[in-house]
């Protein structure tokens, strides 16, 4: 979007408006607590938050993305 708008500025065209998508937020609080706001606006408690984050706070996906082994304790 940014690159496209820069190009449009150079061509003296109107800019495209940025419209953010639906947002979600997951906030863990300790081992068993937390709260989540889902993209549809629904708010969920600790059970769903714990299920979403899992035991590794979603870090395993980034280790896989970097093609590395996740360290163990």
C-alpha positions in Angstrom: 0.0 0.0 0.0 2.8 2.4 0.9 4.8 1.8 -2.2 1.7 2.0 -4.4 0.8 5.4 -2.8 4.3 6.7 -3.4 4.1 5.7 -7.0 0.6 7.4 -7.2 2.1 10.6 -5.7 4.8 10.7 -8.4 2.1 10.3 -11.0 -0.1 13.0 -9.5 -2.9 10.5 -8.9 -5.1 10.3 -5.9 -3.9 8.1 -3.0 -5.6 4.9 -1.9 -7.0 5.0 1.6 -5.6 2.6 4.1 -8.2 0.4 5.8 -7.0 -1.8 8.6 -8.4 -5.3 8.8 -10.0 -7.0 11.7 -7.7 -7.0 14.7 -7.1 -9.7 17.2 -5.2 -9.6 20.5 -4.1 -12.3 22.8 -2.6 -11.3 26.2 -1.4 -14.1 28.5 -1.2 -13.3 32.2 1.0 -15.9 33.9 0.7 -19.6 33.2 -3.0 -20.0 33.5 -4.5 -16.5 33.0 -5.1 -14.1 30.1 -7.6 -12.5 27.8 -8.2 -12.5 24.1 -10.1 -10.2 21.7 -11.0 -12.1 18.5 -11.4 -10.5 15.1 -15.2 -10.5 15.4 -14.9 -8.4 18.5 -15.7 -11.2 20.9 -13.7 -11.3 24.1 -12.5 -14.6 25.5 -11.0 -15.6 28.9 -8.1 -17.5 30.0 -9.0 -21.0 28.6 -9.1 -19.8 25.0 -6.0 -17.6 25.5 -4.0 -20.5 26.9 -5.1 -22.7 24.0 -4.1 -20.1 21.4 -0.7 -19.3 22.9 0.1 -22.8 23.9 3.1 -23.7 26.0 5.7 -21.9 23.9 3.9 -18.5 23.3 3.8 -19.3 19.5 7.6 -19.0 19.3 8.0 -22.5 17.7 6.5 -21.2 14.4 9.3 -18.6 14.2 12.0 -21.2 14.9 10.6 -23.2 12.0 10.4 -20.2 9.8 14.1 -19.6 10.4 14.8 -23.4 9.8 16.2 -23.7 13.3 15.6 -26.1 16.2 13.8 -24.6 19.1 16.1 -24.7 22.2 15.0 -26.9 25.1 15.3 -26.1 28.8 
